[in-house]
Amino acid sequence: MRADHSILGERYAGSLFALAQEQGKRGEVLDGLERFAALVSEHRVMRSVLNNPTLRGDKVALGLRDVLARIDLDPLVSRFLRVVARNRRLFAFDAIVESYRALEREARGDGLAEVTSAHPLSDAQQARLQKALTKQYGGHFSLDLRVDPNLIGGLRLRLDSRMLDATLRRRLETIKNALNEVV
């Protein structure tokens, strides 16, 4: 995702989150955004229309109104999506959803842990990791699991701005650098 999408996503999501919180609809709004995201991901033509910068925003918003009426979203979500379409910013929709999810996690006191391992983690390993994160940092953490065989072994963990690299690859690099300094 490009940086400008991320910035737009944060701005739009922040505004929507503030309105949703004010109206007591944070959960409904998140559900609506996710349902719309699922609809867009399932329909290639819709995705291409929403991401086409040459289409007039008011025309996209008008067409979107009919689609939104059929999927029964919360009125706040429907109005928000039409505004985003009118402003020709639907290309940043994925970033908006991602930013809204982050705001929701933060409001609940939850966190997101991006975990990269050399091999898939078992359910027991995931549970131990979540327990360790809760003990160390407090709150609940959702795990975003990724596999990178190049790590050889161990884990790479990212929590917000913190990064922990306990991979075998990193340890080997450290030993190599130490040996190079000696020689």
DRENPA-3360 file (N, C-alpha, C; in nm, 2 decimals, always signed):
BEGIN
1 = MRADHSIL = +0.09/-0.12/+0.00/+0.00/+0.00/+0.00/+0.09/+0.12/+0.00 ~ +0.06/+0.22/-0.08/+0.14/+0.34/-0.09/+0.11/+0.43/+0.03 ~ +0.21/+0.51/+0.06/+0.20/+0.60/+0.18/+0.08/+0.70/+0.17 ~ +0.05/+0.75/+0.04/-0.06/+0.84/+0.03/-0.19/+0.77/+0.06 ~ -0.21/+0.64/+0.02/-0.33/+0.57/+0.06/-0.34/+0.56/+0.21 ~ -0.23/+0.53/+0.27/-0.23/+0.51/+0.42/-0.27/+0.64/+0.49 ~ -0.22/+0.75/+0.44/-0.25/+0.88/+0.50/-0.40/+0.91/+0.48 ~ -0.45/+0.89/+0.36/-0.59/+0.91/+0.33/-0.68/+0.82/+0.42;
9 = GERYAGSL = -0.63/+0.69/+0.43/-0.71/+0.59/+0.51/-0.72/+0.64/+0.65 ~ -0.61/+0.69/+0.71/-0.61/+0.73/+0.85/-0.71/+0.85/+0.87 ~ -0.70/+0.94/+0.77/-0.79/+1.06/+0.79/-0.94/+1.03/+0.78 ~ -0.97/+0.95/+0.67/-1.11/+0.91/+0.66/-1.16/+0.82/+0.77 ~ -1.08/+0.72/+0.81/-1.11/+0.63/+0.91/-1.13/+0.71/+1.05 ~ -1.04/+0.80/+1.07/-1.05/+0.88/+1.19/-1.18/+0.96/+1.20 ~ -1.22/+1.02/+1.09/-1.35/+1.09/+1.09/-1.47/+1.00/+1.11 ~ -1.46/+0.88/+1.04/-1.57/+0.79/+1.06/-1.58/+0.73/+1.20;
17 = FALAQEQG = -1.46/+0.70/+1.25/-1.45/+0.64/+1.39/-1.51/+0.74/+1.49 ~ -1.48/+0.87/+1.47/-1.53/+0.97/+1.57/-1.68/+0.98/+1.56 ~ -1.74/+0.97/+1.44/-1.88/+0.97/+1.42/-1.95/+0.85/+1.48 ~ -1.88/+0.73/+1.45/-1.94/+0.61/+1.50/-1.94/+0.60/+1.65 ~ -1.83/+0.65/+1.71/-1.82/+0.65/+1.86/-1.92/+0.75/+1.92 ~ -1.94/+0.86/+1.86/-2.04/+0.96/+1.90/-2.18/+0.90/+1.90 ~ -2.21/+0.82/+1.80/-2.34/+0.76/+1.78/-2.35/+0.62/+1.85 ~ -2.25/+0.57/+1.91/-2.25/+0.44/+1.97/-2.26/+0.33/+1.87;
25 = KRGEVLDG = -2.20/+0.34/+1.75/-2.22/+0.24/+1.65/-2.08/+0.19/+1.60 ~ -1.98/+0.19/+1.68/-1.85/+0.14/+1.63/-1.85/+0.00/+1.58 ~ -1.92/-0.09/+1.64/-1.92/-0.23/+1.60/-2.00/-0.24/+1.47 ~ -2.11/-0.17/+1.46/-2.20/-0.18/+1.34/-2.12/-0.12/+1.22 ~ -2.05/-0.01/+1.24/-1.97/+0.05/+1.13/-1.86/-0.04/+1.09 ~ -1.79/-0.10/+1.18/-1.68/-0.20/+1.14/-1.74/-0.32/+1.06 ~ -1.85/-0.37/+1.11/-1.92/-0.48/+1.04/-1.96/-0.43/+0.90 ~ -2.01/-0.31/+0.88/-2.05/-0.26/+0.75/-1.93/-0.25/+0.66;
33 = LERFAALV = -1.82/-0.19/+0.71/-1.70/-0.18/+0.63/-1.65/-0.31/+0.58 ~ -1.65/-0.41/+0.67/-1.60/-0.54/+0.63/-1.69/-0.61/+0.54 ~ -1.82/-0.59/+0.55/-1.92/-0.65/+0.45/-1.90/-0.59/+0.32 ~ -1.88/-0.46/+0.31/-1.86/-0.39/+0.18/-1.73/-0.44/+0.12 ~ -1.62/-0.45/+0.21/-1.49/-0.49/+0.16/-1.50/-0.63/+0.10 ~ -1.58/-0.72/+0.16/-1.60/-0.86/+0.11/-1.67/-0.85/-0.02 ~ -1.77/-0.77/-0.03/-1.84/-0.76/-0.16/-1.75/-0.71/-0.27 ~ -1.67/-0.61/-0.24/-1.58/-0.56/-0.34/-1.48/-0.66/-0.39;
41 = SEHRVMRS = -1.43/-0.74/-0.29/-1.33/-0.84/-0.32/-1.38/-0.95/-0.41 ~ -1.51/-0.98/-0.39/-1.58/-1.09/-0.47/-1.61/-1.05/-0.61 ~ -1.63/-0.92/-0.64/-1.67/-0.87/-0.77/-1.56/-0.79/-0.84 ~ -1.50/-0.85/-0.93/-1.39/-0.79/-1.00/-1.43/-0.66/-1.07 ~ -1.55/-0.66/-1.14/-1.60/-0.54/-1.21/-1.62/-0.43/-1.11 ~ -1.68/-0.45/-1.00/-1.71/-0.35/-0.90/-1.58/-0.29/-0.85 ~ -1.48/-0.38/-0.83/-1.35/-0.33/-0.78/-1.28/-0.24/-0.88 ~ -1.29/-0.28/-1.01/-1.23/-0.19/-1.11/-1.30/-0.06/-1.13;
49 = VLNNPTLR = -1.43/-0.06/-1.11/-1.51/+0.07/-1.12/-1.47/+0.16/-1.00 ~ -1.46/+0.10/-0.88/-1.43/+0.18/-0.76/-1.29/+0.24/-0.77 ~ -1.20/+0.17/-0.83/-1.06/+0.21/-0.83/-1.03/+0.29/-0.96 ~ -1.13/+0.32/-1.04/-1.10/+0.39/-1.17/-1.11/+0.54/-1.14 ~ -0.99/+0.61/-1.15/-0.99/+0.75/-1.12/-1.05/+0.84/-1.22 ~ -1.08/+0.78/-1.34/-1.13/+0.87/-1.45/-1.28/+0.88/-1.44 ~ -1.35/+0.80/-1.36/-1.49/+0.82/-1.35/-1.53/+0.93/-1.25 ~ -1.63/+1.00/-1.28/-1.67/+1.12/-1.20/-1.72/+1.06/-1.07;
57 = GDKVALGL = -1.68/+1.13/-0.96/-1.72/+1.09/-0.83/-1.87/+1.09/-0.80 ~ -1.94/+1.19/-0.85/-2.08/+1.19/-0.83/-2.15/+1.08/-0.90 ~ -2.10/+1.03/-1.02/-2.16/+0.92/-1.09/-2.14/+0.79/-1.01 ~ -2.02/+0.77/-0.96/-1.98/+0.65/-0.88/-2.07/+0.65/-0.76 ~ -2.08/+0.76/-0.69/-2.16/+0.77/-0.57/-2.31/+0.74/-0.60 ~ -2.36/+0.78/-0.71/-2.50/+0.75/-0.75/-2.52/+0.60/-0.77 ~ -2.43/+0.54/-0.84/-2.43/+0.40/-0.87/-2.41/+0.32/-0.74 ~ -2.33/+0.37/-0.65/-2.30/+0.30/-0.53/-2.42/+0.30/-0.44;
65 = RDVLARID = -2.50/+0.41/-0.45/-2.62/+0.42/-0.36/-2.72/+0.30/-0.39 ~ -2.73/+0.26/-0.51/-2.82/+0.14/-0.54/-2.76/+0.01/-0.49 ~ -2.63/+0.00/-0.50/-2.56/-0.12/-0.45/-2.58/-0.13/-0.30 ~ -2.55/-0.02/-0.23/-2.56/-0.01/-0.08/-2.70/-0.04/-0.03 ~ -2.80/+0.00/-0.10/-2.94/-0.02/-0.06/-2.97/-0.17/-0.06 ~ -2.91/-0.24/-0.15/-2.93/-0.39/-0.16/-2.86/-0.47/-0.05 ~ -2.75/-0.42/+0.01/-2.68/-0.50/+0.11/-2.71/-0.46/+0.25 ~ -2.80/-0.36/+0.27/-2.85/-0.33/+0.40/-2.74/-0.29/+0.50;
73 = LDPLVSRF = -2.67/-0.19/+0.47/-2.56/-0.14/+0.56/-2.62/-0.04/+0.66 ~ -2.55/-0.02/+0.77/-2.59/+0.09/+0.86/-2.59/+0.22/+0.78 ~ -2.69/+0.31/+0.80/-2.69/+0.44/+0.72/-2.57/+0.52/+0.73 ~ -2.50/+0.52/+0.85/-2.37/+0.59/+0.86/-2.27/+0.54/+0.76 ~ -2.26/+0.41/+0.75/-2.16/+0.35/+0.66/-2.20/+0.38/+0.51 ~ -2.33/+0.37/+0.48/-2.37/+0.40/+0.34/-2.34/+0.55/+0.31 ~ -2.37/+0.64/+0.40/-2.34/+0.78/+0.37/-2.19/+0.81/+0.36 ~ -2.12/+0.74/+0.45/-1.97/+0.76/+0.44/-1.92/+0.71/+0.31;
81 = LRVVARNR = -1.96/+0.59/+0.26/-1.91/+0.54/+0.14/-1.94/+0.63/+0.02 ~ -2.06/+0.69/+0.02/-2.10/+0.78/-0.09/-2.02/+0.91/-0.08 ~ -1.98/+0.96/+0.03/-1.90/+1.07/+0.04/-1.76/+1.04/-0.01 ~ -1.71/+0.92/+0.03/-1.58/+0.88/-0.02/-1.58/+0.87/-0.17 ~ -1.69/+0.82/-0.23/-1.70/+0.80/-0.37/-1.71/+0.94/-0.44 ~ -1.79/+1.03/-0.38/-1.80/+1.16/-0.44/-1.67/+1.24/-0.44 ~ -1.59/+1.21/-0.34/-1.45/+1.27/-0.33/-1.35/+1.20/-0.41 ~ -1.39/+1.10/-0.48/-1.30/+1.01/-0.56/-1.18/+0.96/-0.48;
89 = RLFAFDAI = -1.22/+0.90/-0.36/-1.12/+0.84/-0.28/-1.14/+0.69/-0.25 ~ -1.22/+0.63/-0.33/-1.25/+0.49/-0.30/-1.12/+0.40/-0.33 ~ -1.03/+0.45/-0.41/-0.90/+0.38/-0.43/-0.83/+0.35/-0.30 ~ -0.86/+0.43/-0.19/-0.80/+0.41/-0.06/-0.89/+0.34/+0.03 ~ -0.99/+0.27/-0.02/-1.08/+0.20/+0.07/-1.02/+0.10/+0.16 ~ -0.92/+0.02/+0.10/-0.86/-0.09/+0.19/-0.78/-0.02/+0.30 ~ -0.72/+0.09/+0.28/-0.64/+0.16/+0.38/-0.74/+0.22/+0.48 ~ -0.86/+0.26/+0.44/-0.96/+0.31/+0.53/-1.00/+0.20/+0.63;
97 = VESYRALE = -1.03/+0.09/+0.57/-1.07/-0.03/+0.66/-0.96/-0.07/+0.75 ~ -0.84/-0.08/+0.70/-0.73/-0.11/+0.79/-0.71/-0.01/+0.90 ~ -0.72/+0.11/+0.87/-0.70/+0.22/+0.98/-0.82/+0.21/+1.07 ~ -0.94/+0.19/+1.03/-1.06/+0.18/+1.12/-1.04/+0.06/+1.21 ~ -0.99/-0.05/+1.16/-0.97/-0.17/+1.25/-0.87/-0.13/+1.35 ~ -0.76/-0.06/+1.32/-0.66/-0.03/+1.41/-0.72/+0.07/+1.52 ~ -0.80/+0.16/+1.48/-0.86/+0.25/+1.58/-0.96/+0.17/+1.67 ~ -1.03/+0.07/+1.62/-1.12/-0.01/+1.70/-1.04/-0.09/+1.80;
105 = REARGDGL = -0.93/-0.15/+1.75/-0.84/-0.23/+1.84/-0.79/-0.15/+1.96 ~ -0.74/-0.03/+1.92/-0.69/+0.07/+2.02/-0.79/+0.11/+2.12 ~ -0.91/+0.13/+2.07/-1.02/+0.17/+2.17/-1.06/+0.06/+2.26 ~ -1.04/-0.07/+2.22/-1.07/-0.18/+2.30/-0.95/-0.22/+2.39 ~ -0.84/-0.16/+2.37/-0.72/-0.19/+2.44/-0.65/-0.31/+2.39 ~ -0.69/-0.35/+2.27/-0.63/-0.47/+2.20/-0.51/-0.42/+2.11 ~ -0.43/-0.52/+2.07/-0.32/-0.49/+1.99/-0.31/-0.59/+1.87 ~ -0.23/-0.56/+1.78/-0.21/-0.65/+1.66/-0.06/-0.69/+1.67;
113 = AEVTSAHP = -0.04/-0.81/+1.67/+0.10/-0.87/+1.67/+0.12/-0.93/+1.53 ~ +0.21/-0.87/+1.45/+0.25/-0.94/+1.33/+0.36/-1.03/+1.36 ~ +0.33/-1.16/+1.33/+0.43/-1.27/+1.37/+0.47/-1.34/+1.24 ~ +0.60/-1.34/+1.22/+0.66/-1.41/+1.10/+0.75/-1.52/+1.15 ~ +0.72/-1.64/+1.11/+0.80/-1.76/+1.15/+0.84/-1.83/+1.03 ~ +0.94/-1.92/+1.05/+0.99/-2.00/+0.94/+0.89/-2.11/+0.90 ~ +0.81/-2.15/+1.00/+0.72/-2.26/+0.98/+0.58/-2.22/+1.04 ~ +0.47/-2.27/+0.99/+0.34/-2.23/+1.05/+0.34/-2.27/+1.20;
121 = LSDAQQAR = +0.28/-2.18/+1.28/+0.27/-2.21/+1.43/+0.15/-2.29/+1.45 ~ +0.17/-2.39/+1.55/+0.06/-2.47/+1.59/-0.04/-2.39/+1.67 ~ -0.15/-2.45/+1.70/-0.25/-2.38/+1.79/-0.19/-2.36/+1.93 ~ -0.12/-2.46/+1.98/-0.06/-2.45/+2.11/+0.05/-2.34/+2.11 ~ +0.13/-2.33/+2.01/+0.23/-2.22/+2.00/+0.17/-2.08/+1.99 ~ +0.06/-2.07/+1.92/-0.01/-1.95/+1.91/-0.07/-1.91/+2.05 ~ -0.13/-2.00/+2.12/-0.18/-1.97/+2.25/-0.07/-1.93/+2.35 ~ +0.04/-2.00/+2.34/+0.15/-1.96/+2.43/+0.20/-1.82/+2.40;
129 = LQKALTKQ = +0.21/-1.79/+2.27/+0.26/-1.66/+2.23/+0.16/-1.55/+2.27 ~ +0.03/-1.57/+2.26/-0.07/-1.47/+2.30/-0.06/-1.46/+2.45 ~ -0.04/-1.56/+2.53/-0.03/-1.56/+2.67/+0.09/-1.47/+2.71 ~ +0.20/-1.50/+2.64/+0.33/-1.42/+2.67/+0.31/-1.28/+2.64 ~ +0.24/-1.24/+2.53/+0.22/-1.10/+2.49/+0.13/-1.03/+2.59 ~ +0.03/-1.10/+2.63/-0.06/-1.04/+2.73/+0.01/-1.02/+2.87 ~ +0.09/-1.11/+2.91/+0.17/-1.10/+3.03/+0.27/-0.99/+3.02 ~ +0.33/-0.97/+2.91/+0.44/-0.87/+2.89/+0.38/-0.73/+2.87;
137 = YGGHFSLD = +0.28/-0.72/+2.79/+0.23/-0.59/+2.74/+0.09/-0.56/+2.79 ~ +0.01/-0.65/+2.84/-0.12/-0.63/+2.89/-0.22/-0.63/+2.76 ~ -0.34/-0.64/+2.79/-0.44/-0.64/+2.68/-0.44/-0.77/+2.60 ~ -0.53/-0.77/+2.50/-0.54/-0.89/+2.41/-0.47/-0.85/+2.28 ~ -0.41/-0.95/+2.22/-0.34/-0.93/+2.09/-0.40/-1.03/+1.99 ~ -0.44/-0.97/+1.87/-0.47/-1.05/+1.76/-0.34/-1.08/+1.68 ~ -0.33/-1.21/+1.64/-0.21/-1.25/+1.57/-0.23/-1.24/+1.42 ~ -0.14/-1.17/+1.35/-0.13/-1.17/+1.21/-0.02/-1.26/+1.17;
145 = LRVDPNLI = -0.04/-1.39/+1.14/+0.06/-1.49/+1.12/+0.11/-1.49/+0.97 ~ +0.24/-1.50/+0.96/+0.30/-1.51/+0.82/+0.41/-1.61/+0.83 ~ +0.44/-1.67/+0.72/+0.55/-1.77/+0.71/+0.65/-1.72/+0.61 ~ +0.78/-1.72/+0.65/+0.89/-1.69/+0.57/+1.00/-1.79/+0.59 ~ +1.01/-1.89/+0.50/+1.11/-2.00/+0.52/+1.26/-1.95/+0.53 ~ +1.28/-1.83/+0.48/+1.42/-1.77/+0.48/+1.46/-1.74/+0.62 ~ +1.37/-1.74/+0.72/+1.41/-1.71/+0.86/+1.49/-1.82/+0.92 ~ +1.48/-1.94/+0.87/+1.54/-2.07/+0.91/+1.47/-2.12/+1.04;
153 = GGLRLRLD = +1.45/-2.04/+1.14/+1.39/-2.08/+1.26/+1.36/-1.95/+1.35 ~ +1.28/-1.97/+1.45/+1.25/-1.86/+1.54/+1.14/-1.77/+1.49 ~ +1.12/-1.65/+1.55/+1.01/-1.56/+1.52/+1.06/-1.42/+1.50 ~ +0.99/-1.35/+1.42/+1.00/-1.20/+1.41/+0.87/-1.15/+1.45 ~ +0.87/-1.05/+1.54/+0.74/-1.00/+1.60/+0.74/-0.85/+1.59 ~ +0.63/-0.80/+1.54/+0.61/-0.65/+1.53/+0.49/-0.62/+1.61 ~ +0.50/-0.53/+1.71/+0.39/-0.48/+1.79/+0.39/-0.33/+1.77 ~ +0.30/-0.27/+1.70/+0.30/-0.13/+1.67/+0.44/-0.09/+1.62;
161 = SRMLDATL = +0.51/-0.01/+1.69/+0.64/+0.04/+1.65/+0.75/-0.04/+1.70 ~ +0.72/-0.14/+1.78/+0.83/-0.23/+1.84/+0.85/-0.35/+1.75 ~ +0.98/-0.39/+1.74/+1.02/-0.50/+1.66/+1.11/-0.59/+1.74 ~ +1.08/-0.72/+1.75/+1.16/-0.82/+1.81/+1.20/-0.92/+1.71 ~ +1.33/-0.94/+1.69/+1.38/-1.03/+1.59/+1.45/-1.15/+1.66 ~ +1.39/-1.26/+1.68/+1.45/-1.37/+1.75/+1.46/-1.49/+1.65 ~ +1.50/-1.45/+1.53/+1.51/-1.56/+1.43/+1.65/-1.61/+1.43 ~ +1.66/-1.74/+1.38/+1.79/-1.80/+1.37/+1.88/-1.72/+1.26;
169 = RRRLETIK = +1.81/-1.68/+1.16/+1.88/-1.60/+1.06/+1.95/-1.48/+1.12 ~ +1.88/-1.41/+1.20/+1.93/-1.29/+1.27/+2.05/-1.32/+1.36 ~ +2.04/-1.43/+1.43/+2.14/-1.47/+1.52/+2.27/-1.51/+1.44 ~ +2.25/-1.58/+1.33/+2.37/-1.61/+1.25/+2.43/-1.49/+1.19 ~ +2.35/-1.39/+1.15/+2.41/-1.26/+1.10/+2.49/-1.19/+1.21 ~ +2.44/-1.20/+1.34/+2.51/-1.13/+1.45/+2.64/-1.20/+1.47 ~ +2.64/-1.33/+1.47/+2.77/-1.41/+1.49/+2.87/-1.38/+1.38 ~ +2.82/-1.38/+1.25/+2.90/-1.34/+1.14/+2.97/-1.21/+1.15;
177 = NALNEVV = +2.89/-1.11/+1.19/+2.94/-0.97/+1.21/+3.04/-0.97/+1.32 ~ +3.02/-1.04/+1.43/+3.11/-1.04/+1.54/+3.24/-1.11/+1.50 ~ +3.24/-1.21/+1.42/+3.36/-1.28/+1.37/+3.43/-1.19/+1.27 ~ +3.36/-1.12/+1.19/+3.43/-1.02/+1.10/+3.50/-0.91/+1.17 ~ +3.45/-0.87/+1.28/+3.51/-0.76/+1.36/+3.64/-0.81/+1.42 ~ +3.65/-0.94/+1.46/+3.77/-1.00/+1.52/+3.88/-1.02/+1.42 ~ +3.84/-1.06/+1.30/+3.94/-1.08/+1.20/+3.99/-0.96/+1.13;
% end
